[in-house]
Amino acid sequence: MQEQKIFDEQLTNIPNEFIDPILNEIMTDPVLLPASGKIIDRITIRKHLLNDLSDPYNREPLTEDMLIE
């Protein structure tokens, strides 16, 4: 119980730029979406691209090879 409280407190101190804007989780492999300029975790955008080859923020065409590390 105490460990969970400490973990929750640590999560609240993480800067927003380290949080995936779609899944609201800590990013482990952030990439830049070139058309929208948004930073998102690679796994999140890869899952999105399986169904829709577009930037989720502005609907511009997007493929995995266009992602910027």
mmCIF file as gemmi writes it, N, C-alpha and C atoms, coordinates in Angstrom:
data_model
loop_
_atom_site.group_PDB
_atom_site.id
_atom_site.type_symbol
_atom_site.label_atom_id
_atom_site.label_alt_id
_atom_site.label_comp_id
_atom_site.label_asym_id
_atom_site.label_entity_id
_atom_site.label_seq_id
_atom_site.pdbx_PDB_ins_code
_atom_site.Cartn_x
_atom_site.Cartn_y
_atom_site.Cartn_z
_atom_site.occupancy
_atom_site.B_iso_or_equiv
_atom_site.pdbx_formal_charge
_atom_site.auth_seq_id
_atom_site.auth_asym_id
_atom_site.pdbx_PDB_model_num
ATOM 1 N N . MET Axp A 1 ? 0.824 -1.184 0 1 0 ? 1 A 1
ATOM 2 C CA . MET Axp A 1 ? 0 0 0 1 0 ? 1 A 1
ATOM 3 C C . MET Axp A 1 ? 0.874 1.256 0 1 0 ? 1 A 1
ATOM 4 N N . GLN Axp A 2 ? 1.852 1.313 0.894 1 0 ? 2 A 1
ATOM 5 C CA . GLN Axp A 2 ? 2.747 2.459 0.969 1 0 ? 2 A 1
ATOM 6 C C . GLN Axp A 2 ? 3.571 2.588 -0.313 1 0 ? 2 A 1
ATOM 7 N N . GLU Axp A 3 ? 3.995 1.456 -0.887 1 0 ? 3 A 1
ATOM 8 C CA . GLU Axp A 3 ? 4.769 1.479 -2.123 1 0 ? 3 A 1
ATOM 9 C C . GLU Axp A 3 ? 3.957 2.084 -3.259 1 0 ? 3 A 1
ATOM 10 N N . GLN Axp A 4 ? 2.677 1.754 -3.345 1 0 ? 4 A 1
ATOM 11 C CA . GLN Axp A 4 ? 1.814 2.304 -4.385 1 0 ? 4 A 1
ATOM 12 C C . GLN Axp A 4 ? 1.671 3.813 -4.219 1 0 ? 4 A 1
ATOM 13 N N . LYS Axp A 5 ? 1.564 4.278 -2.999 1 0 ? 5 A 1
ATOM 14 C CA . LYS Axp A 5 ? 1.438 5.713 -2.739 1 0 ? 5 A 1
ATOM 15 C C . LYS Axp A 5 ? 2.701 6.443 -3.191 1 0 ? 5 A 1
ATOM 16 N N . ILE Axp A 6 ? 3.853 5.883 -2.882 1 0 ? 6 A 1
ATOM 17 C CA . ILE Axp A 6 ? 5.122 6.481 -3.3 1 0 ? 6 A 1
ATOM 18 C C . ILE Axp A 6 ? 5.214 6.508 -4.821 1 0 ? 6 A 1
ATOM 19 N N . PHE Axp A 7 ? 4.845 5.412 -5.461 1 0 ? 7 A 1
ATOM 20 C CA . PHE Axp A 7 ? 4.866 5.332 -6.922 1 0 ? 7 A 1
ATOM 21 C C . PHE Axp A 7 ? 3.937 6.378 -7.535 1 0 ? 7 A 1
ATOM 22 N N . ASP Axp A 8 ? 2.736 6.52 -7.007 1 0 ? 8 A 1
ATOM 23 C CA . ASP Axp A 8 ? 1.779 7.51 -7.502 1 0 ? 8 A 1
ATOM 24 C C . ASP Axp A 8 ? 2.314 8.926 -7.345 1 0 ? 8 A 1
ATOM 25 N N . GLU Axp A 9 ? 2.977 9.204 -6.228 1 0 ? 9 A 1
ATOM 26 C CA . GLU Axp A 9 ? 3.556 10.528 -6.005 1 0 ? 9 A 1
ATOM 27 C C . GLU Axp A 9 ? 4.68 10.805 -6.993 1 0 ? 9 A 1
ATOM 28 N N . GLN Axp A 10 ? 5.481 9.792 -7.3 1 0 ? 10 A 1
ATOM 29 C CA . GLN Axp A 10 ? 6.559 9.961 -8.262 1 0 ? 10 A 1
ATOM 30 C C . GLN Axp A 10 ? 5.991 10.263 -9.65 1 0 ? 10 A 1
ATOM 31 N N . LEU Axp A 11 ? 4.909 9.615 -10.009 1 0 ? 11 A 1
ATOM 32 C CA . LEU Axp A 11 ? 4.299 9.85 -11.317 1 0 ? 11 A 1
ATOM 33 C C . LEU Axp A 11 ? 3.778 11.273 -11.458 1 0 ? 11 A 1
ATOM 34 N N . THR Axp A 12 ? 3.304 11.849 -10.388 1 0 ? 12 A 1
ATOM 35 C CA . THR Axp A 12 ? 2.774 13.207 -10.475 1 0 ? 12 A 1
ATOM 36 C C . THR Axp A 12 ? 3.889 14.233 -10.647 1 0 ? 12 A 1
ATOM 37 N N . ASN Axp A 13 ? 5.128 13.862 -10.37 1 0 ? 13 A 1
ATOM 38 C CA . ASN Axp A 13 ? 6.256 14.777 -10.509 1 0 ? 13 A 1
ATOM 39 C C . ASN Axp A 13 ? 6.94 14.686 -11.865 1 0 ? 13 A 1
ATOM 40 N N . ILE Axp A 14 ? 6.449 13.852 -12.762 1 0 ? 14 A 1
ATOM 41 C CA . ILE Axp A 14 ? 7.043 13.693 -14.078 1 0 ? 14 A 1
ATOM 42 C C . ILE Axp A 14 ? 6.583 14.847 -14.972 1 0 ? 14 A 1
ATOM 43 N N . PRO Axp A 15 ? 7.52 15.53 -15.64 1 0 ? 15 A 1
ATOM 44 C CA . PRO Axp A 15 ? 7.135 16.637 -16.523 1 0 ? 15 A 1
ATOM 45 C C . PRO Axp A 15 ? 6.216 16.154 -17.657 1 0 ? 15 A 1
ATOM 46 N N . ASN Axp A 16 ? 5.291 16.987 -18.054 1 0 ? 16 A 1
ATOM 47 C CA . ASN Axp A 16 ? 4.317 16.628 -19.094 1 0 ? 16 A 1
ATOM 48 C C . ASN Axp A 16 ? 4.962 16.233 -20.412 1 0 ? 16 A 1
ATOM 49 N N . GLU Axp A 17 ? 6.134 16.795 -20.729 1 0 ? 17 A 1
ATOM 50 C CA . GLU Axp A 17 ? 6.769 16.463 -22.007 1 0 ? 17 A 1
ATOM 51 C C . GLU Axp A 17 ? 7.26 15.02 -22.074 1 0 ? 17 A 1
ATOM 52 N N . PHE Axp A 18 ? 7.275 14.308 -20.935 1 0 ? 18 A 1
ATOM 53 C CA . PHE Axp A 18 ? 7.652 12.901 -20.914 1 0 ? 18 A 1
ATOM 54 C C . PHE Axp A 18 ? 6.439 11.973 -20.951 1 0 ? 18 A 1
ATOM 55 N N . ILE Axp A 19 ? 5.246 12.544 -20.991 1 0 ? 19 A 1
ATOM 56 C CA . ILE Axp A 19 ? 4.013 11.759 -20.983 1 0 ? 19 A 1
ATOM 57 C C . ILE Axp A 19 ? 3.427 11.698 -22.391 1 0 ? 19 A 1
ATOM 58 N N . ASP Axp A 20 ? 3.102 10.493 -22.843 1 0 ? 20 A 1
ATOM 59 C CA . ASP Axp A 20 ? 2.474 10.307 -24.152 1 0 ? 20 A 1
ATOM 60 C C . ASP Axp A 20 ? 1.117 11.024 -24.156 1 0 ? 20 A 1
ATOM 61 N N . PRO Axp A 21 ? 0.885 11.924 -25.113 1 0 ? 21 A 1
ATOM 62 C CA . PRO Axp A 21 ? -0.353 12.695 -25.111 1 0 ? 21 A 1
ATOM 63 C C . PRO Axp A 21 ? -1.609 11.9 -25.442 1 0 ? 21 A 1
ATOM 64 N N . ILE Axp A 22 ? -1.465 10.736 -26.037 1 0 ? 22 A 1
ATOM 65 C CA . ILE Axp A 22 ? -2.634 9.927 -26.381 1 0 ? 22 A 1
ATOM 66 C C . ILE Axp A 22 ? -2.96 8.933 -25.28 1 0 ? 22 A 1
ATOM 67 N N . LEU Axp A 23 ? -1.973 8.18 -24.819 1 0 ? 23 A 1
ATOM 68 C CA . LEU Axp A 23 ? -2.215 7.152 -23.811 1 0 ? 23 A 1
ATOM 69 C C . LEU Axp A 23 ? -1.984 7.635 -22.378 1 0 ? 23 A 1
ATOM 70 N N . ASN Axp A 24 ? -1.402 8.819 -22.234 1 0 ? 24 A 1
ATOM 71 C CA . ASN Axp A 24 ? -1.135 9.385 -20.912 1 0 ? 24 A 1
ATOM 72 C C . ASN Axp A 24 ? -0.239 8.471 -20.079 1 0 ? 24 A 1
ATOM 73 N N . GLU Axp A 25 ? 0.772 7.892 -20.725 1 0 ? 25 A 1
ATOM 74 C CA . GLU Axp A 25 ? 1.749 7.034 -20.071 1 0 ? 25 A 1
ATOM 75 C C . GLU Axp A 25 ? 3.144 7.606 -20.3 1 0 ? 25 A 1
ATOM 76 N N . ILE Axp A 26 ? 4.096 7.199 -19.482 1 0 ? 26 A 1
ATOM 77 C CA . ILE Axp A 26 ? 5.475 7.651 -19.652 1 0 ? 26 A 1
ATOM 78 C C . ILE Axp A 26 ? 6.016 7.089 -20.964 1 0 ? 26 A 1
ATOM 79 N N . MET Axp A 27 ? 6.601 7.973 -21.786 1 0 ? 27 A 1
ATOM 80 C CA . MET Axp A 27 ? 7.157 7.527 -23.066 1 0 ? 27 A 1
ATOM 81 C C . MET Axp A 27 ? 8.508 6.866 -22.841 1 0 ? 27 A 1
ATOM 82 N N . THR Axp A 28 ? 8.746 5.77 -23.548 1 0 ? 28 A 1
ATOM 83 C CA . THR Axp A 28 ? 10.03 5.087 -23.47 1 0 ? 28 A 1
ATOM 84 C C . THR Axp A 28 ? 10.843 5.277 -24.749 1 0 ? 28 A 1
ATOM 85 N N . ASP Axp A 29 ? 10.166 5.596 -25.861 1 0 ? 29 A 1
ATOM 86 C CA . ASP Axp A 29 ? 10.831 5.788 -27.146 1 0 ? 29 A 1
ATOM 87 C C . ASP Axp A 29 ? 10.11 6.909 -27.903 1 0 ? 29 A 1
ATOM 88 N N . PRO Axp A 30 ? 10.291 8.161 -27.467 1 0 ? 30 A 1
ATOM 89 C CA . PRO Axp A 30 ? 9.562 9.258 -28.089 1 0 ? 30 A 1
ATOM 90 C C . PRO Axp A 30 ? 10.049 9.553 -29.502 1 0 ? 30 A 1
ATOM 91 N N . VAL Axp A 31 ? 9.114 9.881 -30.39 1 0 ? 31 A 1
ATOM 92 C CA . VAL Axp A 31 ? 9.418 10.278 -31.761 1 0 ? 31 A 1
ATOM 93 C C . VAL Axp A 31 ? 8.616 11.531 -32.1 1 0 ? 31 A 1
ATOM 94 N N . LEU Axp A 32 ? 9.134 12.288 -33.054 1 0 ? 32 A 1
ATOM 95 C CA . LEU Axp A 32 ? 8.478 13.504 -33.515 1 0 ? 32 A 1
ATOM 96 C C . LEU Axp A 32 ? 7.661 13.197 -34.758 1 0 ? 32 A 1
ATOM 97 N N . LEU Axp A 33 ? 6.411 13.643 -34.768 1 0 ? 33 A 1
ATOM 98 C CA . LEU Axp A 33 ? 5.575 13.527 -35.955 1 0 ? 33 A 1
ATOM 99 C C . LEU Axp A 33 ? 5.857 14.758 -36.806 1 0 ? 33 A 1
ATOM 100 N N . PRO Axp A 34 ? 6.407 14.587 -38.016 1 0 ? 34 A 1
ATOM 101 C CA . PRO Axp A 34 ? 6.897 15.736 -38.772 1 0 ? 34 A 1
ATOM 102 C C . PRO Axp A 34 ? 5.825 16.741 -39.186 1 0 ? 34 A 1
ATOM 103 N N . ALA Axp A 35 ? 4.644 16.308 -39.525 1 0 ? 35 A 1
ATOM 104 C CA . ALA Axp A 35 ? 3.617 17.228 -40.012 1 0 ? 35 A 1
ATOM 105 C C . ALA Axp A 35 ? 3.017 18.081 -38.896 1 0 ? 35 A 1
ATOM 106 N N . SER Axp A 36 ? 2.724 17.464 -37.747 1 0 ? 36 A 1
ATOM 107 C CA . SER Axp A 36 ? 2.072 18.2 -36.659 1 0 ? 36 A 1
ATOM 108 C C . SER Axp A 36 ? 3.064 18.751 -35.64 1 0 ? 36 A 1
ATOM 109 N N . GLY Axp A 37 ? 4.292 18.2 -35.625 1 0 ? 37 A 1
ATOM 110 C CA . GLY Axp A 37 ? 5.281 18.649 -34.654 1 0 ? 37 A 1
ATOM 111 C C . GLY Axp A 37 ? 5.054 18.101 -33.26 1 0 ? 37 A 1
ATOM 112 N N . LYS Axp A 38 ? 4.149 17.142 -33.115 1 0 ? 38 A 1
ATOM 113 C CA . LYS Axp A 38 ? 3.864 16.533 -31.809 1 0 ? 38 A 1
ATOM 114 C C . LYS Axp A 38 ? 4.87 15.426 -31.518 1 0 ? 38 A 1
ATOM 115 N N . ILE Axp A 39 ? 5.167 15.23 -30.252 1 0 ? 39 A 1
ATOM 116 C CA . ILE Axp A 39 ? 6.025 14.129 -29.818 1 0 ? 39 A 1
ATOM 117 C C . ILE Axp A 39 ? 5.138 13.09 -29.161 1 0 ? 39 A 1
ATOM 118 N N . ILE Axp A 40 ? 5.34 11.836 -29.557 1 0 ? 40 A 1
ATOM 119 C CA . ILE Axp A 40 ? 4.503 10.739 -29.103 1 0 ? 40 A 1
ATOM 120 C C . ILE Axp A 40 ? 5.38 9.492 -28.978 1 0 ? 40 A 1
ATOM 121 N N . ASP Axp A 41 ? 4.982 8.55 -28.169 1 0 ? 41 A 1
ATOM 122 C CA . ASP Axp A 41 ? 5.751 7.317 -28.013 1 0 ? 41 A 1
ATOM 123 C C . ASP Axp A 41 ? 5.651 6.487 -29.291 1 0 ? 41 A 1
ATOM 124 N N . ARG Axp A 42 ? 6.772 5.91 -29.708 1 0 ? 42 A 1
ATOM 125 C CA . ARG Axp A 42 ? 6.819 5.156 -30.964 1 0 ? 42 A 1
ATOM 126 C C . ARG Axp A 42 ? 5.776 4.022 -30.987 1 0 ? 42 A 1
ATOM 127 N N . ILE Axp A 43 ? 5.628 3.302 -29.898 1 0 ? 43 A 1
ATOM 128 C CA . ILE Axp A 43 ? 4.679 2.182 -29.877 1 0 ? 43 A 1
ATOM 129 C C . ILE Axp A 43 ? 3.247 2.669 -30.085 1 0 ? 43 A 1
ATOM 130 N N . THR Axp A 44 ? 2.929 3.844 -29.549 1 0 ? 44 A 1
ATOM 131 C CA . THR Axp A 44 ? 1.586 4.397 -29.716 1 0 ? 44 A 1
ATOM 132 C C . THR Axp A 44 ? 1.317 4.726 -31.167 1 0 ? 44 A 1
ATOM 133 N N . ILE Axp A 45 ? 2.247 5.408 -31.826 1 0 ? 45 A 1
ATOM 134 C CA . ILE Axp A 45 ? 2.021 5.806 -33.214 1 0 ? 45 A 1
ATOM 135 C C . ILE Axp A 45 ? 2.087 4.59 -34.137 1 0 ? 45 A 1
ATOM 136 N N . ARG Axp A 46 ? 2.901 3.604 -33.815 1 0 ? 46 A 1
ATOM 137 C CA . ARG Axp A 46 ? 2.942 2.394 -34.641 1 0 ? 46 A 1
ATOM 138 C C . ARG Axp A 46 ? 1.592 1.677 -34.611 1 0 ? 46 A 1
ATOM 139 N N . LYS Axp A 47 ? 0.978 1.61 -33.445 1 0 ? 47 A 1
ATOM 140 C CA . LYS Axp A 47 ? -0.35 0.992 -33.347 1 0 ? 47 A 1
ATOM 141 C C . LYS Axp A 47 ? -1.364 1.778 -34.166 1 0 ? 47 A 1
ATOM 142 N N . HIS Axp A 48 ? -1.298 3.084 -34.1 1 0 ? 48 A 1
ATOM 143 C CA . HIS Axp A 48 ? -2.208 3.926 -34.872 1 0 ? 48 A 1
ATOM 144 C C . HIS Axp A 48 ? -2.021 3.696 -36.372 1 0 ? 48 A 1
ATOM 145 N N . LEU Axp A 49 ? -0.758 3.6 -36.806 1 0 ? 49 A 1
ATOM 146 C CA . LEU Axp A 49 ? -0.467 3.452 -38.232 1 0 ? 49 A 1
ATOM 147 C C . LEU Axp A 49 ? -0.91 2.101 -38.794 1 0 ? 49 A 1
ATOM 148 N N . LEU Axp A 50 ? -1.152 1.128 -37.952 1 0 ? 50 A 1
ATOM 149 C CA . LEU Axp A 50 ? -1.674 -0.157 -38.432 1 0 ? 50 A 1
ATOM 150 C C . LEU Axp A 50 ? -3.059 0.004 -39.049 1 0 ? 50 A 1
ATOM 151 N N . ASN Axp A 51 ? -3.807 0.995 -38.59 1 0 ? 51 A 1
ATOM 152 C CA . ASN Axp A 51 ? -5.174 1.21 -39.067 1 0 ? 51 A 1
ATOM 153 C C . ASN Axp A 51 ? -5.344 2.454 -39.926 1 0 ? 51 A 1
ATOM 154 N N . ASP Axp A 52 ? -4.437 3.404 -39.798 1 0 ? 52 A 1
ATOM 155 C CA . ASP Axp A 52 ? -4.628 4.685 -40.463 1 0 ? 52 A 1
ATOM 156 C C . ASP Axp A 52 ? -3.266 5.329 -40.718 1 0 ? 52 A 1
ATOM 157 N N . LEU Axp A 53 ? -2.888 5.472 -41.974 1 0 ? 53 A 1
ATOM 158 C CA . LEU Axp A 53 ? -1.596 6.041 -42.328 1 0 ? 53 A 1
ATOM 159 C C . LEU Axp A 53 ? -1.658 7.567 -42.377 1 0 ? 53 A 1
ATOM 160 N N . SER Axp A 54 ? -2.007 8.143 -41.232 1 0 ? 54 A 1
ATOM 161 C CA . SER Axp A 54 ? -2.062 9.6 -41.14 1 0 ? 54 A 1
ATOM 162 C C . SER Axp A 54 ? -1.659 10.043 -39.742 1 0 ? 54 A 1
ATOM 163 N N . ASP Axp A 55 ? -1.242 11.293 -39.658 1 0 ? 55 A 1
ATOM 164 C CA . ASP Axp A 55 ? -0.919 11.908 -38.385 1 0 ? 55 A 1
ATOM 165 C C . ASP Axp A 55 ? -2.234 12.072 -37.611 1 0 ? 55 A 1
ATOM 166 N N . PRO Axp A 56 ? -2.336 11.565 -36.389 1 0 ? 56 A 1
ATOM 167 C CA . PRO Axp A 56 ? -3.606 11.647 -35.653 1 0 ? 56 A 1
ATOM 168 C C . PRO Axp A 56 ? -4.001 13.069 -35.259 1 0 ? 56 A 1
ATOM 169 N N . TYR Axp A 57 ? -3.083 14.025 -35.384 1 0 ? 57 A 1
ATOM 170 C CA . TYR Axp A 57 ? -3.384 15.396 -34.986 1 0 ? 57 A 1
ATOM 171 C C . TYR Axp A 57 ? -3.873 16.276 -36.133 1 0 ? 57 A 1
ATOM 172 N N . ASN Axp A 58 ? -3.397 15.992 -37.351 1 0 ? 58 A 1
ATOM 173 C CA . ASN Axp A 58 ? -3.82 16.843 -38.468 1 0 ? 58 A 1
ATOM 174 C C . ASN Axp A 58 ? -4.205 16.071 -39.728 1 0 ? 58 A 1
ATOM 175 N N . ARG Axp A 59 ? -4.201 14.77 -39.647 1 0 ? 59 A 1
ATOM 176 C CA . ARG Axp A 59 ? -4.634 13.863 -40.724 1 0 ? 59 A 1
ATOM 177 C C . ARG Axp A 59 ? -3.745 13.919 -41.968 1 0 ? 59 A 1
ATOM 178 N N . GLU Axp A 60 ? -2.566 14.515 -41.871 1 0 ? 60 A 1
ATOM 179 C CA . GLU Axp A 60 ? -1.61 14.519 -42.975 1 0 ? 60 A 1
ATOM 180 C C . GLU Axp A 60 ? -1.071 13.093 -43.143 1 0 ? 60 A 1
ATOM 181 N N . PRO Axp A 61 ? -0.699 12.709 -44.361 1 0 ? 61 A 1
ATOM 182 C CA . PRO Axp A 61 ? -0.13 11.371 -44.577 1 0 ? 61 A 1
ATOM 183 C C . PRO Axp A 61 ? 1.09 11.138 -43.685 1 0 ? 61 A 1
ATOM 184 N N . LEU Axp A 62 ? 1.191 9.928 -43.142 1 0 ? 62 A 1
ATOM 185 C CA . LEU Axp A 62 ? 2.295 9.584 -42.251 1 0 ? 62 A 1
ATOM 186 C C . LEU Axp A 62 ? 2.59 8.097 -42.366 1 0 ? 62 A 1
ATOM 187 N N . THR Axp A 63 ? 3.869 7.776 -42.485 1 0 ? 63 A 1
ATOM 188 C CA . THR Axp A 63 ? 4.323 6.391 -42.455 1 0 ? 63 A 1
ATOM 189 C C . THR Axp A 63 ? 5.414 6.279 -41.396 1 0 ? 63 A 1
ATOM 190 N N . GLU Axp A 64 ? 5.703 5.074 -40.989 1 0 ? 64 A 1
ATOM 191 C CA . GLU Axp A 64 ? 6.675 4.871 -39.914 1 0 ? 64 A 1
ATOM 192 C C . GLU Axp A 64 ? 8.051 5.409 -40.271 1 0 ? 64 A 1
ATOM 193 N N . ASP Axp A 65 ? 8.434 5.324 -41.518 1 0 ? 65 A 1
ATOM 194 C CA . ASP Axp A 65 ? 9.755 5.814 -41.904 1 0 ? 65 A 1
ATOM 195 C C . ASP Axp A 65 ? 9.87 7.343 -41.871 1 0 ? 65 A 1
ATOM 196 N N . MET Axp A 66 ? 8.765 8.034 -41.715 1 0 ? 66 A 1
ATOM 197 C CA . MET Axp A 66 ? 8.754 9.49 -41.624 1 0 ? 66 A 1
ATOM 198 C C . MET Axp A 66 ? 8.976 9.978 -40.186 1 0 ? 66 A 1
ATOM 199 N N . LEU Axp A 67 ? 8.881 9.088 -39.211 1 0 ? 67 A 1
ATOM 200 C CA . LEU Axp A 67 ? 9.046 9.475 -37.803 1 0 ? 67 A 1
ATOM 201 C C . LEU Axp A 67 ? 10.468 9.93 -37.538 1 0 ? 67 A 1
ATOM 202 N N . ILE Axp A 68 ? 10.63 10.944 -36.723 1 0 ? 68 A 1
ATOM 203 C CA . ILE Axp A 68 ? 11.94 11.499 -36.411 1 0 ? 68 A 1
ATOM 204 C C . ILE Axp A 68 ? 12.281 11.156 -34.96 1 0 ? 68 A 1
ATOM 205 N N . GLU Axp A 69 ? 13.45 10.52 -34.78 1 0 ? 69 A 1
ATOM 206 C CA . GLU Axp A 69 ? 13.879 10.147 -33.427 1 0 ? 69 A 1
ATOM 207 C C . GLU Axp A 69 ? 14.256 11.346 -32.604 1 0 ? 69 A 1
